[in-house]
């Protein structure tokens, strides 16, 4: 269940995402990691800028959070992401041991190019992990988050599609 606090953090994530650009072509994805009511890290997608396929917003936030926290173990932390995490970022969430993942737009709210698998929902990774303490909450400010990305039926040129 999404709480007012979650909405406030997601509003910050949306503003952070828009700092990268307001067009879906800018890939404005943002992630914030919060522990005990304080931000450990915030990051935007930097794959193009760094020429690094792993430089997703969530991965960049995990790297920063580990340094700030002094440990890669982020038990009790919440990951806020404007877009449902991909498979890589979902598995990193499992390894980082965050307690919650709260995301805005889900895979049905955006173009298929944002997800690497046709049939497997990355959230299934959580269900199959040895982590029964990890809570998933999607749809936090879903409409505002989905507005940042290409829509499911948009005709996106193939050269702009990252995973296709």
Secondary structure, 3 states (H helix, E strand, C coil): CCCHHHHHHHHHHHHHHHCCCCCHHHCCCEEEEEECCEEEEEEECCHHHHCCCCCCHHHHHHHHHHHHHCCCCCCCCEEEEEECCCHHHHHHHHHHCCCEEEEEECCCCCCHHHCCCCCCCCHHHHHHCCCCCCEEEECCCHHHHHCCCCCCCCCCCHHHCCCC
